[in-house]
Amino acid sequence: MTVSRLIIDPHTKKALDAGFEQVFGGQPQRYFSAPGRTEIGGNHTDHQRGKVLAGAVNLDTVAAVCPNGTNVIRIQSKGYPMSVVDLSDMTPVESEINTTPALIRGVAARFTQLGCKVEGFDAYCESTVLPGSGLSSSAAYEVLIGTIINNLYFGGKATQPEIAMIGQYAENVFFGKPCGLMDQTASAVGNLVTIDFFEKDNPVIEPVNFDFASCGHALCIIDSGADHADLTDEYAAIPGEIKSVAACFGKEVLTQIDEKDFYGHISYLREKCGDRAVMRCIHFYQENARVSQQVAALREGDFDKFLSLIRQSGYSSWMYLQNVIPAGYKAHQDVAVALGLAEHYLAGRGAYRVHGGGFAGTIQAFVPYDILDSFVEGMDSVLGKGACHVLSIRPQGGVEMALE
């Protein structure tokens, strides 16, 4: 897969150079970037090796980098404590679970397993993919570290999809989060793509050439203001419950089970796994099929049908997948409020849906340009100024930035 060239702009270079010099002294040698991602279709389908439609966005995490001649990686992200990882230990460290050093160590460990001699480097990072923004700052960070190591010490031999899988490995094994592969792949590969994860080690990635602006709509991501803290169990329960259903058939994931067989055994599955698990499987089968329909609609230029499918995805996520309101939450239902506001301000036009993992974070909306200003104003008036982000799709994935 070809990686488009990305030239670093002078303002970004100046900021990175200043930050690097302040922290490490001297000047960096190379510059890297990895974008955030937006999930267009396929809500919670990737961890069942299903299909997704996703895109890299024009917000990214960037780094100024220089090898340091040691066996230690030092990364200073603006506004955060420095992460220091000694490469003499390439195994998961219990005290690092759910921390940034775990991601760094995990990426480095996987490259080592692939035959790369990883050495130390210093990096200063800044990001417009803010944590909790729903644009997967963690995936962008993993792809950034993978892209740095790939270019510094592996001769660029790892492909973009392989860098994505390395990031997923780090998040699953070292960080301790059972995520799928969509976020990392969308960030690593770039542009708007559809991905079929059925072949575990060889996902099928196809570009989808479509310009949302040409249809008079803006792509918006709206921050609900909800906090992800203490919701790990809610996120983990979704793949866990669905996989409990798959296990009843002696399979690992739902894509290995024919939909007719699932419905043929649904009474047994309700008793064995519970109704919520069954409903989440209903969502998966519908959503997985919907991705192919969304891709076809875009390729055929049928934007109205695409919008209808987006709305259906949102309804399914709320009704069947149930990733809008965390179990037992009454006073705080931030994502649900954001969805209600989007419906109100769209007034029957465009489309909206829960975005990404759900429960907290963001929703997505396709907003007609003629009501974009009033939509943004309305959402921000309740959720806070800057809650509504107007985005565009970025052609480049994880990449080393050229100076000129």
N, C-alpha and C positions, 0 to 999 in steps of 0.2 A: 504494500500500500504506500503510495507516494505521499510524502510530507511536504506541504506547501512551505515556501520560504517566508520567514517573518523577520522583518527588520525592526530592531529596537529603536524606539523613538528617543530623541535627545533628552527629554524630560525624565523618562524612566531611567535611562542610563545614568544621568546625573545623580538622581536620588539613590540608585543602587551603589554607585561608586562612593558616594558620601557615607552611606550606611556601612559599607564594607570597610572603608578606611577607619571609621570611628571605632568599629568593633575589633577588627583584626590587624589594622595597620596595613599600609601598602595599597596596591590596586588589584582588583580582580582581573582574571584573564579571559573568562568566558561568561556568557549570559544565556539563561534558559527560561522557558515559559511553558506552563501547562494550564489549559482553560478549565473553567467550571463547566458543568453540563446541565442540560434540561431534558427531562424525560417527557417526550411528546405522547407516547403510547406504550402500554405494557407496564401497568402499575403492579409491582410485585410478581412479575412473571420470570425474571431472570434467574432467581434462585431455584426455580423448577425447570431450568434449562429450556425456557420458552423463548418467545420472540419479543423484541422491543423496537421502538422507534425513538431515537434520541439524537441530540445535537450538542456540539460544543458551543459555548456562548462567548460573547465578547467581554468577559470578565476573566481575569487570570491570576495565577500565582507566578511571580517571577523571581529569579535568583541571579545574583552575581557570585561567581565561583572561582576558586583557585585551589589547585592541589597543594597540600601542606607538607608533604614529605614524611608524614607520620602514619600511624595505624589507627588514627582517631578522626572521626567525622564530627565537625562542629558546625551547627547550623543555628544562626540567629534570625528568627522571624520577628519583624517589627512589632513591638508591643508585647512580646512574650519572653519567657526565660530562654536562655540558650539551651539547645539540645546537644548533648555530648555523648557519642557512642563509640566505645572501644571495640574495634573489630576483632580483637582476639577471642571474643565470645560471640558465636553466631547461633546461639540457642535462645529460645524465648526466656525472658526474664520476668518472673512473676510480679515484681514490684513495678514493672513498666507497663503492665496491662492497662489499656485505655489511655495511653500517653503517646505523645509524638515520638519519643525515642524508640518506642516499640515499632512504629512504622518504618523508621529509618533502618533499624537493625534487621527487620524482616525483609525489606527490599534488598539490602546488602547481602543477607544470608542466601536469598534465592539466587541472586546473581552468582554468588560463590558456588552454589550447587550446580549451576549451569557451566562452570568452568572459568568464570571470570575472576581475576586476581584483583579484588576490590582494595583500594588504598584510601587513605584519609584525604579529606578536602575541607576547606572552609567555605561557607556559603552565607550570604546575607539575603533574606527574602522579604518581599512585600507582596500584599495580596489585595485584590478587589473582590475575591471570592470569600466573603466573610463567613465564619463559622455560624451555622444555624440559618444560613440564607436559603437553604434548599437547593443550592447549586453544586453541592458535594465538594466542599472545601477539602475533605479528607482524600477523596479520589484525585483531585488536582494535585495535592501535596505528594501523594504516592507516585503519581505519574511524573511529577517534577523530579523527585529523587531518582526514579528509575531512568529518566531521560538523561540526567546528569551522569550517573554511573555508566550507563550504556555508551555515552559519548566520550567520557574521560578514560574509561578502563576496559571497555569491551569492543572498541572499534565500531560501534554502531550496529553490531551483529543482531541484537534483539529487535524484532519487528514491533510495530506499534501494538498489535494485539497481544504479543508476548509481554510487553511492558505492562499492559493492563492486567494480565494474569499474574504477573509478579506482584503488582500492587494488591490484588485480591488476596494472594497468599499471605502477604504481610499483615493485612487487616484481619484475615481469618485466624491465622496461626499465632501471630505475635501480639496483635492489638486486642484480639479476643472478641471480634464482632463477626457474626455469621452472615456477612453480606453476599449478595450476588455479584455479577461481573459487569452489569450495565454501566455503572458510574465510571469505572476505570476505563472501559472500552470507549465510551463516548468522549472522555477527556483525552485519551491517548491518540485516538484516530482522527478526531476533528470532523467538521462539517455536519450535515444531517445524514444519518445512516440508519438503516434497519439491520438488526443483528438477530440471528437465530443461534441460540446457545445449545441446541440439542446435542451436537457433537462436543462433548465436554472440553476437549483439548484443542478443538479446531472450530471455533465459532465462525459462522458464515456472515460476513459483513458486506453489505451492499450500499452504495451511495444512493441517496434520494434527492434528486436535483429539484428543488422547489423554493421559491421566494415568497414568503408570507406577505411581504410588503406589496407584491404585485396584485394581491387580492384585496388590498385596502384594509388589512388588519395588522395590528401590532401584537407581538408576543410579549406578554407581561408575566412577571413572577411577583407575587404579593406575599410579603412576610406577615404572618398572622400574629407575631409577637410571642408565640408560645415557646416555652423552654423545653429542650430535648432531655434535660437532666432527669434521671431516674425513670426513663422510658425504655431502657435497653430490653427489659423483659417483654414489654409490649411488642417491640420490633421482632425480637427473637421468636415470639409465640406464633407469628404468621408462618414462617417456613417450618417451624416445628410442628404445628398442627397439620399443615398440608402434608408434610412428610410422614406423619403418623397414618394418614389415609393411604399414602403410597405404600407404606410398609405392610398394610393389610393385604396388598396384592403381591408382596414380595419384591417390590420395586423401590428404587431410591427416590425418584421424583415423578411428578404427575404426568410429564410428557411421555413417560413409558407406558402409560395406561390409557387405553382407548376410552373416549368419553362415554360410549354406550355401556362399557363394562362398569364404569363409575356409577351411572344412573341405575344400572341393573342391580347393583348391590347397595343402594343408598340407604335402605332400611337397616341393614347390618352395620353400615358405616356410622349411621347416626347413633346407634347403641354403643358401638365400640369406641368411637372417637369424639362424639359429641356434635351437636348441631352447628356450633360456630365453625368447627373444622370443615364440616360438609359445605357450609355456605361459602367459606373461603375457597374451596375447590370449585364451586359453581362459578365464582368470580374468575378464577384462573382460566377455566375452559372458555368462557365468554371473552375475556380480555385477550387471551392469546390469539383467538381467531380474529378479534377486532383489529389487532396490529396489521395483519395482512390486508384487511379491508381499508385501513387508513392509508397504507402505502399505495394501494391500488388507486384510491381516490385522488391522492396527490399526483400520481403519475398520469392519471387521466384528466387532471385539471378540474376535478369536481370538488371544489372547495366547500360547497354547501353540505355535501355528503360527509366530508371530512369533519366539519364542525359538528354535525349530528353525532358522529362516532365519538368525538371528544366528550360531548355531553353524556352519551351512554356510558362511557368509561367512568365519568365522575359519579353517576348514579350507582353503578355497580360497585365502585370502591366504597361508597358510603353504606349501601344496603347489604352487600354480601361480604366484601372483604373486611369491612368495619374497621378502617384505619383512620377515621376522622376524629372520634372522641375516645380517649383512653378509658378503659373500664373503670366505672365508679366516679368519673369526673362529673360534677354538677355545676359548681360555681364557675369553673374555667373550661370553656369549650371553644378555644380561640380559633381553631381551624374551621369549625362549623360556622362561627360568626363571620369569618372571612368569606366563606362560600355563600352565605346568605346575603352579604353585602354585594358580592360580585353579581349574583342573580338580580338583585335590585337595580344596580347601576347599569347593567347590560340591557335590562328591560326587554328580554326576549331575543336579543341579537347576540352574535358572537358565540362564545362557548367558555366554560370554566370547569375546573376539576381539581381535586386534591392532587398534589404534586409530590413525587418521590415517596419516601417512607411513610409519610402521614403522621397522625397523632399530634405533631407539633411542626413548626417550620412554615412551609409555604403552600400556596395554591397557585394554579396557572390559569391564565385567561387569554383568549384571543379577542382583541377589542377593535371594533371598527374605528378607523382613524377619525371620523367625524365626531365621535364621542369620547375620544381618548383623553382629552384634557379634563372633561367632567368626571370620567371614570377614575382617573388618577387622583383628582381632588377629593372625590367622595371616599375612596378607599383610605387615603392618607388622613382625612379628617377624623376617622375613627381609629385607625391602626397606628397612626403616627406618621409624621412627615418623612418621606423617603421609603415608606413601606412598599410602595408599588414601583417595581423596576421594569423599565422598557428595554428589552434586549434584542440582540440580533445574533444570527448564527455565525460562528467563526470557522473559516475554512481549515485553519491549522489545528492540529492536536498538540501533543507534547513535542516540543521542538527546541533546538538551539537557535537563539536569535542571532542574526547577522548584524554587523555594525553598519554596513551600507551595501 
